[in-house]
Amino acid sequence: EYLQVATRVFRSANEPDYLYFELQIGRRSEASLPVLPKDLLLLQDCSESMTPWKLAECKRGLIRWLEQLNPGDRFNLMAFRETSTRCFDAWEPFSTASKAKALAFIDGLRAQGSTDVYASLQEALGQGFEAGRPVLVALITDGRPTAGTTESTAILEGFTKANQGNLSVFALGGGQRVNRFLLDLLSY
């Protein structure tokens, strides 16, 4: 009564032995399954390991994230290296004005310094949360800490204990040398 399912199949002329399918699951109606207002923290690595090319790609992705926000959503952006910088002091309601300020913040991002993943995650926990309102953190990094706590297991243990399931982390890594162990388990 809440969802609808659609399937589509495809067979490539180049690979006649393989059959591909797409499964789309969506809500049946807005009334039966309304979109919940959410809080979104975009946590962008701006250390030296994020080369100008990688950071440019990340900036394009951050802008696309902003395009997906809905009325009622709140958001913030945080650039991190060995220290962190926030776009807003607290959760900011999504509006034309807040989007413009966020776009200027994104435009000003530069890659420099060392990477302190753990401190940025601790600061993300300090952003606060409201009961009944999902909090999503998009951590965009290569996951290679070079400052502060650098051991992956220590980062995972410390963050997991402090988080207590309050923040949903989606880790996005880019480049040839991504620390998949750390990023996968942070998301898990």
trRosetta pair geometry for C-beta under 8 A, 3 or more apart (Angstrom, degrees):
i j d omega theta_ij theta_ji phi_ij phi_ji
1 28 6.9 -93 163 15 36 158
1 32 6.6 -148 142 -155 79 139
2 27 6.4 -53 166 -140 73 77
2 28 5.9 -166 172 9 20 110
2 32 5.2 -168 -121 144 62 116
2 33 4.9 89 -166 -54 99 121
3 25 5.7 -6 -172 -172 126 92
3 26 6.8 146 -154 81 75 30
3 27 6.2 -66 -105 -111 57 38
3 28 6.1 -132 -95 -35 3 87
3 33 7.4 37 -69 -23 65 157
4 25 7.6 163 81 -152 43 49
4 26 5.6 -21 60 69 89 81
4 27 7.4 34 14 126 86 15
4 28 5.0 116 -34 -93 97 69
5 23 6.9 -20 -164 -169 98 89
5 24 7.1 151 -157 82 47 56
5 25 5.5 -13 -104 -102 77 74
6 23 7.7 155 82 -157 48 43
6 24 4.6 -10 60 60 95 107
6 26 7.7 1 8 15 104 106
7 21 6.0 -9 -169 -175 101 114
7 22 6.9 155 -155 80 52 55
7 23 5.5 -14 -103 -103 81 67
7 24 7.6 -169 -77 22 33 73
8 21 6.7 156 81 -157 47 65
8 22 4.6 -5 57 53 99 103
8 24 7.7 35 -1 -7 103 106
9 19 6.1 -14 -166 -179 111 102
9 20 7.0 144 -161 83 57 50
9 21 4.9 -29 -102 -99 68 85
9 22 7.9 -161 -75 19 27 70
10 19 7.6 145 74 -166 41 57
10 20 4.6 -26 67 70 93 101
10 21 7.2 168 19 -86 74 35
10 22 7.4 41 -5 -13 113 99
11 15 7.7 -137 -173 89 65 75
11 16 6.5 46 168 -135 112 51
11 18 7.1 160 -137 90 72 55
11 19 5.4 -33 -87 -109 92 68
11 20 7.2 167 -83 21 38 77
12 15 4.4 41 71 40 116 89
12 16 7.4 -115 84 -64 61 41
12 18 6.8 5 32 72 101 103
12 20 7.2 49 -23 0 94 121
13 16 6.9 6 -152 -67 31 87
15 18 4.4 -13 141 32 116 113
27 30 7.0 92 109 -82 135 36
27 32 6.5 176 179 78 102 97
27 33 3.9 -138 -135 65 127 126
28 32 5.2 0 66 53 103 148
28 33 7.1 102 34 8 74 112
29 32 4.7 87 58 8 88 102
29 33 7.4 125 70 25 50 77
30 33 7.4 -96 -145 67 23 57
30 34 6.0 50 174 -105 70 64
30 35 7.4 -40 -142 -9 90 87
31 34 7.0 7 -127 -62 20 89
35 70 6.2 52 124 34 144 174
36 133 7.3 -179 160 -132 111 52
36 134 6.0 93 103 4 132 110
37 70 7.3 -130 -112 85 65 107
37 72 3.6 -105 -99 143 118 105
37 73 5.6 -162 -157 -77 75 46
37 74 7.5 56 164 -6 107 79
37 133 6.4 -33 93 -134 87 100
38 73 5.4 -5 58 -124 69 94
38 74 7.8 -137 107 39 41 65
38 133 6.7 154 -124 178 36 78
38 134 4.6 -31 -122 74 97 98
38 135 7.3 165 -172 -89 81 26
38 136 6.0 19 168 1 129 110
39 73 7.3 163 -88 -167 31 70
39 74 4.8 -15 -110 72 79 97
39 75 7.0 168 -162 -84 54 40
39 91 5.5 -58 -133 -123 117 133
39 127 7.8 164 153 132 133 124
39 129 6.8 -158 48 -122 150 75
39 130 7.4 123 -29 24 136 97
39 133 6.0 64 -13 140 103 112
39 134 7.1 -168 31 97 71 51
39 135 4.7 -16 70 -111 110 72
39 136 7.1 169 87 26 55 66
40 65 7.1 -172 155 168 144 115
40 69 6.8 -128 27 -97 142 104
40 73 6.5 9 1 179 108 118
40 74 7.6 172 24 91 66 49
40 75 4.5 -15 66 -112 90 92
40 76 7.8 179 93 30 55 54
40 136 5.0 -13 -110 69 71 102
40 137 7.9 159 -160 -88 50 30
40 138 7.0 14 -172 -5 95 105
41 75 7.2 168 -80 -160 36 61
41 76 5.2 -8 -114 65 77 91
41 77 7.6 158 -162 -95 56 25
41 78 6.5 6 -177 4 101 110
41 124 5.7 145 120 -141 157 99
41 127 5.8 -115 -82 -62 143 176
41 135 7.3 18 -3 -178 106 91
41 136 7.2 -176 28 94 67 52
41 137 4.7 -14 68 -112 106 75
41 138 7.2 -174 91 27 54 66
41 167 7.8 -34 34 -144 128 124
42 62 5.6 106 172 -132 152 96
42 65 5.8 135 -90 96 132 159
42 75 7.1 22 -7 -175 97 109
42 76 7.4 -159 29 97 71 46
42 77 4.7 -18 66 -114 104 76
42 78 7.2 169 86 26 55 63
42 138 5.1 -12 -117 61 62 110
42 140 7.2 4 -174 -2 81 119
43 78 5.1 -7 -115 65 67 104
43 80 6.6 3 -174 0 86 122
43 120 5.9 125 -169 157 120 120
43 121 7.8 64 -172 -84 164 56
43 124 5.9 -32 -81 -82 140 128
43 137 5.8 16 -7 -175 124 97
43 138 6.5 175 27 83 75 52
43 139 4.8 -20 75 -106 120 60
43 140 6.7 164 85 20 59 71
43 141 7.8 -34 117 -32 93 109
44 58 6.0 126 -143 156 112 132
44 62 6.5 -20 -73 -77 135 133
44 77 6.8 4 1 -172 113 95
44 78 7.0 172 26 86 71 50
44 79 5.2 -30 75 -107 100 63
44 80 7.1 157 80 20 47 73
44 109 6.5 -37 115 -130 144 150
44 140 5.0 -10 -113 63 62 115
44 141 7.8 156 -164 -63 32 75
45 49 7.4 -35 150 71 129 99
45 50 5.3 156 111 -49 96 132
45 58 7.9 -119 54 -123 77 167
45 80 6.2 -42 -108 71 46 86
45 81 7.5 96 -165 -86 61 57
45 115 6.1 7 -150 -126 113 110
45 117 7.7 -21 -95 -91 112 83
45 140 6.1 -133 12 102 85 65
45 141 3.6 105 -35 -108 136 84
45 142 6.7 -125 92 10 165 69
46 50 6.2 -82 -129 49 27 143
46 55 6.9 68 -124 -121 68 125
46 79 4.4 14 -10 -173 138 105
46 80 6.5 143 24 61 86 31
46 81 5.4 -72 80 -52 78 97
46 109 5.4 -129 -108 -167 128 97
46 110 6.6 69 -176 76 117 38
46 111 5.7 -140 -173 -100 61 49
46 112 7.2 -5 142 33 89 60
46 113 7.7 40 107 49 79 106
47 50 5.9 108 61 5 58 95
47 80 7.7 -21 -40 113 91 65
47 81 4.4 136 -84 -128 74 85
47 82 7.7 94 -104 -31 107 66
47 111 6.6 10 99 -159 23 78
47 112 7.3 -81 -151 87 36 22
47 113 5.5 -93 -129 88 71 72
47 114 5.8 -21 -140 152 124 15
47 115 3.9 -86 -18 -69 166 81
47 146 7.1 148 -179 34 153 116
48 81 7.9 73 -15 -138 65 121
48 111 5.7 108 -115 155 30 93
48 112 5.8 31 -71 -137 79 27
48 113 6.2 176 -27 51 90 27
48 114 7.3 -13 14 -79 103 34
49 111 7.7 -133 53 -167 32 119
49 115 6.1 -31 21 -38 124 131
49 142 5.4 -101 130 34 126 141
49 144 5.9 -144 -174 67 174 120
49 146 7.5 146 -30 -13 127 131
49 175 7.8 -74 157 -27 94 177
50 54 4.9 -129 -163 94 66 119
50 55 4.7 89 144 -65 109 93
50 58 6.9 -27 -162 -1 129 147
50 111 4.5 -147 82 -114 87 122
50 141 7.7 -83 -69 -132 115 55
50 142 7.0 -168 -76 -16 73 107
51 54 4.7 91 51 10 77 102
51 55 6.9 -149 89 -4 36 89
51 111 6.6 -176 -132 92 8 174
51 175 7.9 127 12 -102 105 122
52 55 5.8 -58 -141 41 28 109
52 56 6.2 34 157 -25 64 105
52 111 6.3 -134 -72 23 52 130
53 56 5.7 -54 -150 32 29 113
53 57 6.7 28 152 -16 62 103
54 57 5.8 -56 -155 36 33 111
54 58 6.4 34 149 -19 66 106
54 111 7.8 79 68 -80 97 149
54 142 7.8 -3 178 -56 158 110
54 174 5.5 156 -149 108 105 124
54 175 5.8 -8 -104 -67 140 105
55 58 5.4 -52 -146 37 36 115
55 59 6.3 44 152 -25 66 100
55 109 6.3 -157 -177 121 118 113
55 110 7.7 61 161 -145 164 23
55 111 4.9 -139 -44 -47 146 113
56 59 5.7 -48 -150 30 32 114
56 60 6.9 34 151 -18 61 100
57 60 5.8 -52 -156 32 35 111
57 61 6.6 34 148 -17 65 106
57 174 6.6 180 92 -166 134 163
58 61 5.4 -56 -151 38 36 114
58 62 6.3 41 151 -24 69 102
58 109 8.0 -91 95 111 114 154
58 140 5.4 131 -142 151 117 140
58 174 7.0 -145 -67 19 96 151
59 62 5.6 -48 -146 31 33 113
59 63 6.6 35 154 -19 63 102
59 106 5.3 128 -146 171 89 103
59 107 7.5 92 -157 -88 133 38
59 109 6.3 -172 -87 51 108 129
60 63 5.8 -54 -154 34 32 112
60 64 6.6 33 148 -19 64 105
61 64 5.5 -53 -150 35 36 113
61 65 6.6 42 150 -24 66 98
61 140 7.1 156 93 -118 137 149
61 172 7.6 -162 157 133 157 159
62 65 5.5 -47 -153 28 35 115
62 66 6.8 37 149 -20 63 100
62 77 7.0 58 -161 -123 128 129
62 106 5.1 -178 101 -121 137 130
62 140 7.6 -103 -68 5 94 163
63 66 5.7 -50 -156 30 36 114
63 67 6.9 40 146 -23 63 102
63 103 6.8 57 -112 -115 95 88
63 106 6.4 156 -63 132 83 168
64 67 5.5 -50 -154 29 39 117
64 68 7.0 36 150 -21 65 104
65 68 5.9 -62 -160 31 36 111
65 69 7.6 50 146 -39 64 91
65 138 6.6 -128 -116 28 151 165
66 69 6.0 -35 -162 0 43 115
66 75 7.6 164 -112 113 74 171
66 99 5.7 122 178 -137 126 95
66 102 6.0 162 -104 107 138 140
66 103 7.2 -124 60 -67 175 83
69 73 4.5 -140 -164 76 93 147
69 75 6.1 -70 -104 -37 144 138
69 94 4.4 -168 142 -119 135 158
69 99 7.9 -164 53 -89 135 108
70 73 5.0 105 56 -19 66 115
70 94 7.2 108 74 63 27 151
71 94 6.8 -136 -107 80 33 107
72 93 7.9 -45 -134 -147 14 96
72 94 7.7 -12 51 39 28 107
73 93 7.7 126 87 -153 43 55
73 94 4.7 24 77 -5 90 132
74 91 3.9 42 150 169 135 111
74 92 6.1 151 -162 68 82 31
74 93 5.4 -48 -100 -89 82 43
74 94 6.7 -148 -100 -23 27 77
75 91 7.1 98 26 -155 12 73
75 92 6.1 -43 66 62 61 86
75 94 5.9 57 5 -73 111 93
75 98 7.5 136 57 143 99 129
75 102 7.3 11 105 -91 124 150
76 86 6.0 -17 178 -161 118 106
76 87 6.0 178 -164 52 66 97
76 88 5.0 -115 -118 50 93 102
76 90 7.5 -120 -76 141 135 20
76 91 6.0 -99 -34 -108 109 45
76 92 6.1 118 -80 9 73 94
76 127 6.4 -162 46 -140 148 128
77 86 7.1 141 82 -158 52 56
77 87 4.1 52 53 -13 94 129
77 88 7.7 90 30 7 68 83
77 102 5.7 123 -10 -142 131 96
77 105 5.6 145 74 111 138 141
77 106 6.9 -86 -167 -66 168 83
78 84 5.3 1 -179 -173 110 115
78 85 6.9 160 -156 79 62 41
78 86 5.0 -27 -100 -98 83 69
78 87 7.3 -113 -68 -3 42 78
78 120 6.7 154 125 -157 128 100
78 123 6.8 168 -162 110 156 124
78 124 7.0 -144 35 -83 156 82
79 84 6.8 158 83 -155 47 61
79 85 4.9 -7 57 57 96 96
79 105 7.8 -160 -25 168 115 99
79 109 5.5 -175 -105 -118 138 100
80 83 7.3 -142 -145 108 66 28
80 84 4.3 -21 -100 -100 88 85
80 85 7.7 -177 -78 21 45 62
80 115 7.7 73 121 -146 94 62
80 116 6.7 -109 167 66 111 78
80 117 7.7 113 115 -105 140 36
80 119 7.3 171 -158 88 128 91
80 120 3.7 -9 -110 -94 169 131
80 123 7.7 167 -94 46 126 138
81 84 7.9 170 28 -79 51 45
81 112 6.6 -24 -103 87 164 58
81 113 3.7 75 158 87 143 125
81 114 6.1 108 168 66 88 42
81 115 6.3 -73 -150 -92 54 43
81 116 6.9 58 134 17 34 85
81 147 7.8 53 151 28 64 143
82 113 5.2 -115 3 168 97 122
82 114 4.6 51 -60 63 105 96
82 115 7.5 -37 -64 -20 60 5
82 116 5.0 84 -129 -16 44 119
82 119 7.7 45 -173 46 42 149
82 147 4.3 -41 -109 109 95 170
82 148 7.1 158 -144 -25 73 100
83 113 7.9 -54 24 162 77 164
83 116 7.5 44 -51 38 26 134
83 119 7.7 -61 -114 121 35 143
84 119 6.9 -160 -25 123 110 99
84 120 5.3 136 -80 -110 125 79
84 123 5.1 -149 37 57 160 170
86 89 6.7 119 98 -94 135 27
87 92 7.6 -78 104 1 104 144
87 101 6.6 129 175 131 108 98
87 102 5.5 42 -178 -109 159 69
87 105 4.1 -28 -111 -94 107 172
88 91 7.4 39 101 -172 134 6
88 92 4.2 -152 -87 -41 174 123
88 98 7.4 -2 -69 -146 139 105
88 101 7.5 84 -69 114 94 135
90 127 7.6 136 -145 -162 53 68
90 128 7.2 -9 -147 36 94 130
91 127 7.0 92 -58 170 84 99
91 128 7.2 -103 -21 73 109 103
92 98 4.6 165 146 -142 123 136
92 101 7.9 -102 176 71 166 132
92 102 8.0 -175 77 -57 145 110
93 98 6.6 173 83 -17 53 156
94 98 6.0 -132 -134 76 31 131
94 99 6.8 49 -163 -57 77 95
95 98 4.7 89 46 13 79 100
95 99 6.7 -140 89 -6 39 89
96 99 5.8 -57 -147 37 26 113
96 100 6.5 30 153 -22 62 106
97 100 5.7 -53 -151 32 31 113
97 101 6.7 28 153 -15 64 104
98 101 5.7 -52 -149 37 36 111
98 102 6.3 38 151 -20 66 106
99 102 5.6 -55 -147 38 32 113
99 103 6.3 36 153 -22 66 104
100 103 5.7 -50 -147 33 30 112
100 104 6.7 31 153 -17 62 103
101 104 5.8 -54 -153 36 33 111
101 105 6.5 38 148 -22 65 105
102 105 5.4 -51 -149 34 35 116
102 106 6.4 37 153 -20 66 103
103 106 5.7 -50 -147 35 33 113
103 107 6.4 37 152 -22 63 105
104 107 5.6 -52 -148 34 32 116
104 108 6.6 26 155 -16 63 109
105 108 6.0 -66 -154 38 29 108
105 109 7.4 49 148 -47 61 89
106 109 5.9 -31 -162 -9 39 116
113 147 7.9 -26 159 -22 92 149
114 146 4.5 -123 -158 91 97 104
114 147 3.8 102 121 -35 131 120
115 141 7.1 121 -154 -157 129 121
115 142 7.7 -84 -105 54 165 93
115 144 6.2 82 64 88 155 63
115 145 5.1 -134 109 -124 98 43
115 146 4.9 79 40 21 85 87
115 147 6.2 161 69 20 35 91
116 119 4.2 8 138 26 121 116
116 120 6.3 138 100 -20 76 88
116 145 6.3 60 -122 -146 30 102
116 146 7.9 -82 -62 61 55 55
116 147 4.3 -60 -67 86 92 101
116 148 3.9 73 -137 9 108 129
116 149 7.7 84 -155 37 82 63
117 120 5.9 -65 -156 38 30 110
117 121 6.4 27 153 -18 68 107
117 139 7.8 62 -152 -169 99 130
117 141 6.3 133 -104 147 107 170
117 143 6.6 47 -93 -136 154 50
117 145 4.4 -97 10 -76 103 109
117 148 7.9 -156 41 71 52 122
117 149 8.0 -88 66 80 80 85
117 155 6.0 17 96 -138 113 147
117 182 7.4 48 124 161 167 142
118 121 5.8 -57 -150 36 32 110
118 122 6.4 33 152 -19 66 105
118 145 6.6 32 -10 -114 88 156
118 148 5.4 -147 55 122 109 126
118 149 4.0 12 11 57 164 113
118 154 7.5 -24 -92 112 146 92
118 155 4.7 -126 -82 -117 101 92
118 158 6.4 37 -150 76 117 138
118 159 7.0 -134 -134 -53 74 104
119 122 5.5 -52 -147 36 34 113
119 123 6.4 34 153 -18 65 104
119 147 7.9 -38 7 107 128 99
119 148 5.0 -138 -27 -98 111 170
119 149 7.7 149 -36 22 74 91
120 123 5.6 -53 -149 38 33 111
120 124 6.4 42 148 -26 64 101
120 139 7.9 125 113 -129 123 103
121 124 5.3 -46 -149 29 36 117
121 125 6.9 41 150 -21 62 97
121 139 7.5 -1 -86 -100 93 136
121 155 7.3 104 25 -170 149 96
121 159 4.9 -30 140 -109 144 124
121 169 8.0 -2 -128 -104 109 141
121 186 7.7 -116 -105 -140 141 126
122 125 5.7 -48 -158 28 35 114
122 126 7.0 34 145 -17 61 104
122 158 7.8 -34 -74 139 104 117
122 159 7.6 -116 -65 -99 65 79
122 162 6.8 -6 -115 117 75 169
123 126 5.4 -54 -156 34 41 116
123 127 7.5 65 144 -42 62 84
124 127 5.6 -25 -167 -8 43 118
124 137 5.4 53 -173 -121 142 143
124 167 6.4 74 136 -124 112 169
125 159 7.9 -168 -47 -144 126 74
125 162 5.6 -39 -105 139 169 116
125 163 6.3 -121 -99 -93 116 64
125 166 7.4 88 -135 72 83 129
125 167 6.7 -113 -95 -16 66 136
127 135 7.7 153 91 -157 120 132
129 133 6.9 -169 -175 76 79 97
129 135 4.7 -75 -114 -41 117 145
129 166 5.4 179 25 177 158 112
129 167 7.2 -150 -63 -72 140 75
130 133 4.3 29 78 28 99 130
134 168 6.7 -14 -172 9 98 129
135 166 6.5 9 49 150 134 76
135 167 5.1 -67 107 -113 114 66
135 168 6.7 152 86 19 59 78
136 167 7.7 124 -123 -168 13 74
136 168 5.2 -31 -109 72 63 103
136 170 6.6 6 -172 0 98 113
137 167 5.0 24 -10 175 122 120
137 168 6.9 169 22 81 75 47
137 169 4.9 -24 71 -107 107 67
137 170 7.0 173 86 26 53 68
138 170 5.1 -23 -108 72 65 103
138 172 6.3 7 -175 0 91 118
139 169 5.8 8 -6 -166 119 102
139 170 7.1 171 23 81 73 46
139 171 4.7 -23 70 -109 109 69
139 172 6.9 167 84 24 53 68
139 183 7.4 -160 96 -131 119 87
139 186 6.5 -39 45 126 155 145
140 172 4.8 -15 -107 70 72 107
140 174 7.5 11 -172 -2 86 110
141 144 7.8 -162 156 20 100 59
141 171 7.4 -54 44 -157 91 92
141 172 7.8 110 23 75 50 61
141 173 6.6 -32 85 -105 52 71
141 183 7.4 -169 73 -92 92 114
142 173 5.9 84 -128 -153 37 91
142 174 6.7 -77 -84 63 76 57
142 175 5.1 -19 -108 42 115 135
142 177 6.4 34 -178 87 126 77
142 178 5.3 -124 -157 -106 67 63
142 179 6.8 86 141 4 65 83
143 171 7.0 48 -75 -176 122 130
143 173 5.6 -40 -6 -102 114 120
143 178 5.8 61 34 -170 112 70
143 179 3.5 -130 113 53 109 100
143 180 7.5 138 66 -55 155 23
143 182 4.5 167 -177 77 121 121
143 183 4.5 -96 -72 -48 151 101
144 177 6.6 18 -55 123 144 104
144 178 7.8 -129 -36 -136 98 31
144 179 5.3 151 -72 -27 65 117
145 148 6.8 -78 -175 66 124 88
145 149 6.9 -9 145 96 160 55
145 150 4.4 -162 104 -124 107 65
145 155 6.9 160 -14 -66 152 144
146 150 6.5 49 -108 -113 17 123
147 150 7.3 125 42 -71 12 102
149 154 5.2 -131 -172 112 118 122
149 155 5.6 154 118 -75 117 78
149 158 6.8 -3 150 17 175 154
150 155 8.0 -30 -174 -43 8 115
151 154 4.1 70 78 10 105 112
151 155 6.8 -178 88 -12 53 84
152 155 5.7 -58 -150 35 32 112
152 156 6.2 29 156 -17 68 108
152 179 6.5 -160 -91 172 126 132
152 181 5.7 40 173 105 162 113
152 182 4.3 -120 -134 -79 109 101
152 185 7.8 94 168 48 108 134
153 156 5.7 -53 -145 38 33 112
153 157 6.1 30 158 -17 66 109
154 157 5.9 -54 -141 40 28 108
154 158 6.0 24 162 -14 64 112
155 158 6.2 -61 -143 41 23 106
155 159 6.0 14 164 -11 63 115
155 182 6.4 22 76 -141 136 114
155 186 7.8 -35 128 -79 110 110
156 159 6.3 -62 -141 42 22 104
156 160 5.9 21 163 -19 62 114
156 182 6.9 -141 -56 -133 102 68
156 185 5.3 -10 -118 120 133 129
156 186 6.8 -122 -106 -73 81 68
157 160 6.0 -58 -142 37 23 110
157 161 6.4 20 162 -16 61 110
158 161 6.1 -60 -149 37 26 108
158 162 6.3 13 160 -9 64 114
159 162 5.9 -65 -144 45 30 104
159 163 5.6 29 161 -25 69 115
159 186 6.8 2 94 -124 154 91
160 163 5.9 -54 -134 35 24 111
161 164 7.6 9 171 -56 30 74
163 166 5.7 -147 -179 35 66 84
163 167 5.6 -91 -147 36 109 94
163 169 8.0 -59 -129 -27 156 117
169 186 5.1 -78 116 149 147 90
169 187 5.5 -125 102 -99 87 48
170 187 5.9 52 -124 -121 34 107
171 182 7.9 -169 -156 117 164 72
171 183 3.7 -172 136 -164 144 87
171 184 7.2 -112 62 -59 134 25
171 186 5.0 89 -49 77 135 117
171 187 4.6 -114 14 -48 96 105
172 183 7.9 -144 18 -164 9 132
173 178 3.6 94 157 -146 136 135
173 179 7.4 -157 -118 47 145 54
173 180 6.8 -125 35 -88 162 64
173 183 4.9 -87 -43 -65 122 174
174 178 6.9 126 42 -77 13 122
175 178 5.8 140 66 -54 82 85
178 183 6.6 -32 168 5 106 146
179 182 4.3 19 125 25 116 114
179 183 6.1 130 90 -14 72 93
180 183 5.8 -63 -136 48 34 104
180 184 5.4 33 167 -21 73 113
181 184 6.4 -58 -140 37 16 106
181 185 6.4 1 165 -4 56 115
182 185 6.3 -72 -149 44 22 101
182 186 6.2 25 158 -22 65 109
183 186 5.7 -51 -143 33 30 113
183 187 6.6 25 158 -13 62 106
184 187 6.0 -63 -155 40 29 107
184 188 6.2 32 149 -24 66 109
185 188 5.1 -46 -138 34 39 117
